[in-house]
Amino acid sequence: MSTLIRNFFLFLLGLLVIAGALSAIQMDREPVTDIDIGTLISRIKAGEVESIDIQGNSLLAQLKEGGKVVAQKEGGESLSTLLVNYGVKPEVLQGIKTAVKGESGWGYWARVFLPFLIPFLLIGAVIFFMMRQVQGANGRAMSFGQAGAREVALDEKTKITFKDVAALGEAKEELHEKIYRAGRENS
């Protein structure tokens, strides 16, 4: 039972290390405030937005006074169409740098493979620990009746002779049989 608890704590410690590493990666980023699309458009009309990065349906806006905000747009609609529909003037749009950024590098591959890889790794770890427990249980289960053979040195005082068992006929016969068998095995 102690190995099961130890394995559980090692597994939990591994998960905590992974979670700490992932949170450290996330801490390096500048804080981003979530806003709705209407608030972003009002900031664009007021001239507070310096640039907009489009990543899928997310609009990441860099503000002129510093700081970043993110808003979600509808899928399938371009930013220019959205801004024209909200009445933003073309002159205002020309003063804002826009860039379409696709996912690349580690973020893209992590998003593609991690949803499949993490469950397989967790299932594999559980099966591995279960197999280790079963192997240990089988070894212990099959050895319950086995005792280690030990040779005991008998000195002259503790030896059993015919005189000790003279009155016991059955014991004499057993002793004769043992001596006879031992003699046959040695020859």
N, C-alpha and C positions, 0 to 999 in steps of 0.2 A: 504494500500500500504506500510505503514511503517513496518508492520510485515513481509511482503514478503522480503523487503530489509534486515531486521534484520535477518531473517532465512537464506537468501543467504549468508550474511557475517559470520554467525555462521558456516554454511556448509563449506565455504571457509577457515575459521580459522581452522576447523577440518582437512581439507586436508593439510594445511600448517604444522600442528603439526605432522601428520603422515609422511609427506615428510621429516621434520626435524629429526624425530626419525630414519627413514630409512637411511638418509645421515649420521647421527651420528654413526650408526652401520658400515657403509662403511668406515668412516674415521679412524677407529681403525686399519685397515689393512695397511700393508707395501705397498708402491707403487710398482706396477708391470709394466714393460715395455713390450709392444707387439713387437715381432719380427717374421720374417718369418722362416720357417723350415730350409732353407739353412744357415741362420746366426747362428741358434742354432747348427747345425751340425758342422759348422766351429769352433765354440767355444768349442764343445765337442772334436774335433780333436786337438785343441790347449791346451786342458787340463784345461780350465777355469771353467768347470762345476763340482760342488761338488755332487749334487743329482738332481734327476728328479722325480717329482710326476705326475703320469698319472691320469687324471680325465676326463673320456670320451674321447673326441678328443683333449683335451687340455694337453699340456706338460708344467708343471710349473717347471722351472729349478732354483735351488739355485746356484748362482755363488760363486766361492772361494773368490773373493775380496769383497763380500757382494752385496746384491741386488738380485732381482728376475726378471726373464724374462719368458714370456709365448709365446708359439708358438702353432699353430693349425696343427694337422696332419690329414690325410685322414681317414675317417671312415672305420672300418673293417680291418685296417692294424695294426699289432702289432709294438711296438717301436723297438724291436730287428730286425724284418724284414726290417723296414724302415732304421735303421742305417746300416745294412749290405748292403742294396741296395745303400746307399750313400758312401760306402767304408770305414766305420769306423772300425778300427781293434779291434778284440776281447779283446786284452790286455787293450785298452783304456776303453772299456765297463765295464771291471771288476773293474776298479777304481771308477766307478760312482754308487752311491746308487740309486736304482730305487724302487719305491713303487706305487702300483695301489691303488688309493683311490676312493671308491664309495661315493656317496653323502649320508649323514645321518643327523639325527637331524632336526633342524629347517629349514635348507636350502632345504632339500629334500621335507619336507612337505609343505613349502611355495611355492616351484616350482610346486608342484602337485595341491594344492588347490587354491592358489591365483588367477590364471587366471579365475577360475569359481566363486570364492567367491566375488571378488571385483565388477564385474558387477551386481551381485545380490544385494549386499549391496547398491550400488549407485541407482539402480532402486527402491529398497525398500525405501531409503531415499527420493527420488523424490515423490514416491506415498504417503508416510507419510505426507510430507509437503503439497502436493496437497489436501489430504483429510482434513487436518487441515484448509486450506483456504476455502474449499467448505463448511465445517461445519459452519464456521464463516459467510460465505456469506448467507447460508440458514437462519440462525437465524436473520440476519439483514433484509433479503428480506421479511420475513413473518411478520415483526413487523413494517412495514412502516406506517400503518394507526392507530396504537394503540397509544393512549395517556394515560398517567397515570391519573387516576381519582383522583381529589382532592376535598375535602369538604371545601367549603368556608363558613366561619362564617359570618352571616348577623346580623348586629346590628339593633336596632329599627329605625334608621334614613333611612336605605336602604331597608327596607321591602316594598314589593309591596302589596297594599290593593285594595279593590273594588273601593274605591274613586279614586285611581290613574288611573284605567282603566274604569271608569264609562261611558265615552263617546264611548268606543270601545266595541261594542256588541260581536264581534268575540273573542276578548281577554277574555271577561267575560265568554263565553262559554268554552274556553280552560281551564280557571282557575277552573271553576266548575267541568269539567271532571277530571282534575288532583286531585282535592280534593276528588271527588267521588271515583276514583281509589285508592287513598291513603287510604281512609277509608275502602274500601273493602279488601285491602291487609293487613291492620292491624287487621281486625276482623276475 
